[in-house]
Structures are given as structure tokens and as C-alpha cells.
Amino acid sequence: MKKHEEKESSIERILMLGMDGLKKAADADCIIGEKIYIGDVTLVPVSKVSAGYVSGGGELDSKADPKISGGSGGGYSVAPVGFISINTKTSDVKILPIDGKSAFEKIFELIPKIIANLPKKDDKK
């Protein structure tokens, strides 16, 4: 293998390792979360995933022994954006956005709405 091909192979290897790591970390389970069952209502958490990746490389120009170096880095963030509410009894589907509040604040605000959507039992005594 020629020196030029070895250099390209090294850079390619660096890029592939970095991208593979990001792919494994940001899978589909990050975007659509695990279902939450509350009576006849199923809540599906939905998140936004943002990712960034950068890489670079260089060559030390030495006539006796040219060397290549490189590096890469990346990261991602996951932010909750809302819930999909599915009422299995009435087949109603609603999107419940979070609107910039923390997930816990929004969940606590949504609890009364979810309870109000649950079917009421007949008061037979």
C-alpha cells in the first residue's frame, strides 16, 4: 500500500469510528420514547435530537518520514418536545407540546388533562 493510500485509510478510519459512536448513541429510542399507559390513555414521549460532528487531519511534512495525524469529536443533545396522547377507547390522538418548560413541569400540568380524558365509571350503587 502506498503512503498516500495509508494516510487516506487512517483519516477514513478516524471518521468512521466517530460516526459509528454517534449513530449508536442517538438511536430511534431517543426520539420516540417508551410508552406510558394510564388507563385508556397511552402517552408516547417525543424528543428532538441534535447532533454535531467535526474532524480534521494534517500531515507533518518531513521528507525523511512523513506523518499524519488527525482527530474527531462530536456530540448530541436530546430535548423533550412533547407527548402523543392516544385514547384507546375513543381513538382520539392528540399532540401535547411541552412549550419550553421542563419535562417534569409539563407532565405535572398534563396530569389533570389526562385524568379528565379518562372514561368515567358509572356511579351504580
Wavefront OBJ file of the C-alpha trace (Angstrom):
o trace
v 0.000 0.000 0.000
v 1.378 3.429 -0.914
v 1.975 6.118 1.715
v -0.841 8.260 0.255
v -3.319 5.371 0.493
v -2.222 4.646 4.085
v -2.896 8.289 5.016
v -6.358 8.233 3.453
v -7.092 4.957 5.232
v -6.079 6.448 8.605
v -8.285 9.504 8.157
v -11.161 7.359 6.932
v -10.799 5.121 9.998
v -10.919 8.141 12.333
v -14.062 9.449 10.619
v -15.824 6.090 10.661
v -15.104 5.451 14.348
v -16.509 8.845 15.302
v -19.643 8.476 13.196
v -20.298 4.944 14.431
v -20.165 6.186 18.017
v -22.717 8.912 17.296
v -25.033 6.502 15.467
v -25.038 4.089 18.398
v -25.685 6.860 20.922
v -28.531 8.605 19.059
v -30.840 5.767 18.071
v -34.585 5.895 17.422
v -35.375 5.224 21.100
v -34.054 8.711 21.855
v -36.657 10.329 19.588
v -39.723 8.221 20.336
v -39.662 7.120 23.963
v -41.171 4.196 25.789
v -44.964 4.247 26.016
v -46.653 5.232 29.286
v -50.030 3.629 29.988
v -52.593 5.463 32.144
v -55.979 3.759 31.976
v -57.255 4.012 28.386
v -54.681 6.679 27.535
v -51.262 5.869 26.104
v -48.626 8.613 26.189
v -45.680 8.439 23.817
v -42.823 10.830 24.670
v -41.274 12.617 21.686
v -37.835 14.258 21.776
v -35.662 16.303 19.465
v -32.144 15.038 18.846
v -29.445 17.466 17.706
v -26.048 16.200 16.652
v -22.782 17.749 15.581
v -19.595 16.227 14.321
v -16.217 17.632 13.399
v -12.996 16.027 12.247
v -9.680 17.124 10.946
v -6.302 15.859 9.979
v -2.939 17.042 8.914
v 0.361 15.925 7.594
v 3.728 16.744 9.055
v 5.869 17.498 6.054
v 9.044 15.684 6.817
v 10.988 14.407 3.848
v 12.543 11.568 5.791
v 9.356 10.226 7.428
v 6.059 11.961 6.584
v 3.488 11.517 9.355
v -0.237 12.013 9.504
v -2.297 12.976 12.490
v -5.955 13.561 12.957
v -8.788 13.724 15.371
v -12.520 13.878 15.545
v -15.193 14.784 18.016
v -18.892 15.014 18.201
v -21.801 15.270 20.482
v -25.536 15.274 20.640
v -28.316 16.515 22.849
v -31.789 15.165 23.471
v -34.577 17.577 24.434
v -38.169 16.541 25.126
v -40.656 18.354 22.870
v -43.967 16.773 23.824
v -46.168 13.723 24.003
v -48.513 11.937 21.669
v -51.679 11.088 23.615
v -53.709 8.154 22.305
v -57.057 7.304 23.860
v -57.553 3.641 23.005
v -61.251 3.725 23.889
v -62.248 6.726 21.742
v -59.356 6.517 19.223
v -58.572 10.202 19.859
v -54.983 11.181 19.118
v -53.599 14.483 20.408
v -50.202 16.118 20.383
v -49.303 17.689 23.718
v -46.333 20.069 23.275
v -44.011 20.925 26.149
v -43.546 24.615 25.152
v -40.066 25.246 26.539
v -40.825 24.094 30.088
v -39.013 21.272 31.763
v -40.433 17.842 31.088
v -41.437 17.388 34.714
v -43.284 20.723 34.851
v -45.229 19.872 31.731
v -46.048 16.344 32.922
v -47.460 17.725 36.162
v -49.509 20.244 34.194
v -50.797 17.498 31.882
v -51.909 15.104 34.628
v -55.294 16.844 35.207
v -55.960 16.911 31.442
v -55.116 13.224 31.137
v -57.329 12.326 34.087
v -60.162 14.389 32.610
v -59.879 12.359 29.379
v -60.149 9.028 31.177
v -63.546 7.373 30.803
v -65.717 7.831 33.865
v -67.204 4.800 35.628
v -70.958 4.748 36.140
v -71.946 5.523 39.695
v -74.028 2.368 40.114
v -74.571 1.552 43.787
l 1 2 3 4 5 6 7 8 9 10 11 12 13 14 15 16 17 18 19 20 21 22 23 24 25 26 27 28 29 30 31 32 33 34 35 36 37 38 39 40 41 42 43 44 45 46 47 48 49 50 51 52 53 54 55 56 57 58 59 60 61 62 63 64 65 66 67 68 69 70 71 72 73 74 75 76 77 78 79 80 81 82 83 84 85 86 87 88 89 90 91 92 93 94 95 96 97 98 99 100 101 102 103 104 105 106 107 108 109 110 111 112 113 114 115 116 117 118 119 120 121 122 123 124 125
